[in-house]
Amino acid sequence: MTITDIVRLSPETGVATVPPVEEYEVLSAEWTETEYLAYGGPAREYSGGYWTGEPGAVRIDPWPYDEICVILSGRVAVVDLDGGRAEFGAGDAFFIPQGFAGDWVTVEPTSKIFVAVTR
């Protein structure tokens, strides 16, 4: 896998899907939603929470789970083993697939919300 397998989560990178409204109890007629699906599949284990980190780097080879990150403050980079790099800052959300190999670089003190799902 390379840095191109890291997916920024946004309407531009997902597949627009409107869930069946009959699954909900609709409380207002004007309510609508669209999900922009970036990944999915069966899961074995999951975890999630709040994370903080100080500047530094760690190599993870391979990434042990699918991970969604939402950066609340600070800046991080993900670097693949070929040197491809993507940086993320406050307000960015992204997906790292299980099996990706590379470096997590905390560029500046950072906090994030994360969800990790093992396939």
C-alpha positions in Angstrom: 0.0 0.0 0.0 1.1 3.6 -0.6 0.0 7.0 0.6 -2.7 7.0 -2.0 -4.5 4.4 0.1 -5.0 7.0 2.9 -8.4 8.6 2.2 -9.4 12.0 3.3 -13.1 11.7 4.4 -15.3 14.2 2.6 -18.1 14.3 0.1 -15.6 14.2 -2.7 -13.9 11.0 -1.6 -17.0 8.9 -0.6 -19.8 7.3 -2.5 -23.0 9.2 -1.9 -25.7 6.9 -0.3 -29.1 7.8 1.0 -30.1 5.3 3.7 -33.7 4.0 3.4 -35.8 6.4 5.4 -38.2 3.6 6.4 -35.6 2.5 8.8 -36.2 5.7 10.9 -39.0 7.3 12.6 -39.0 10.6 10.7 -40.0 13.5 13.0 -39.8 16.3 10.4 -40.9 16.1 6.8 -38.0 18.3 5.5 -35.3 16.0 7.1 -32.9 14.4 4.6 -29.4 12.9 4.9 -26.6 11.6 2.7 -23.8 9.3 3.8 -20.5 9.5 1.9 -19.2 6.0 2.3 -15.4 5.6 2.1 -15.0 2.0 3.3 -16.8 -0.8 5.0 -17.0 -4.5 5.6 -17.1 -7.1 8.4 -15.4 -6.3 11.7 -14.0 -8.5 14.5 -13.0 -5.9 17.1 -13.3 -2.2 17.5 -12.2 0.6 19.8 -12.2 4.4 19.8 -11.6 7.4 21.9 -9.6 10.6 22.4 -5.9 10.7 21.7 -3.1 13.2 22.3 0.4 13.1 21.1 3.6 15.2 21.3 6.0 15.7 18.3 7.8 12.6 17.2 7.4 9.6 14.9 6.7 5.9 15.0 6.7 3.3 12.3 3.7 1.0 12.2 4.2 -2.0 9.9 1.5 -3.1 9.3 -1.3 -0.9 10.6 -3.2 -3.4 12.8 -6.7 -2.0 12.1 -8.8 0.3 9.9 -8.6 3.7 11.6 -10.6 6.8 11.2 -9.0 9.9 12.6 -10.5 13.4 13.1 -7.8 15.9 14.0 -9.1 18.4 16.7 -5.9 20.4 17.1 -2.3 20.2 15.9 -0.8 18.6 12.9 0.2 15.1 11.9 1.6 13.4 8.8 1.3 9.9 7.5 4.3 8.7 5.4 4.4 5.5 3.4 7.5 3.3 3.1 8.3 4.9 -0.3 8.3 8.4 1.2 4.9 9.5 0.0 3.5 11.9 2.6 0.1 13.3 3.5 -0.4 16.0 6.2 -3.5 16.6 8.3 -4.5 19.4 10.6 -7.4 20.6 12.7 -10.7 19.8 11.1 -9.3 17.1 8.8 -10.7 13.6 8.9 -9.1 10.6 7.2 -9.0 6.8 6.9 -6.0 4.6 7.2 -6.6 1.0 6.0 -5.6 -2.0 7.9 -2.3 -3.4 6.4 -0.9 0.0 5.5 2.8 0.3 6.4 4.4 3.6 7.2 5.2 6.3 9.7 2.9 8.3 11.9 4.5 11.7 12.5 3.2 14.0 15.1 4.4 17.3 13.7 3.1 19.5 16.6 1.2 18.7 19.8 -2.0 17.1 18.5 -5.4 15.8 19.7 -7.7 13.6 17.7 -10.8 11.5 18.0 -10.3 8.0 16.5 -12.2 4.8 15.7 -10.2 1.6 15.1 -11.8 -1.5 13.5 -10.0 -4.8 13.1 -11.1 -6.9 10.1 
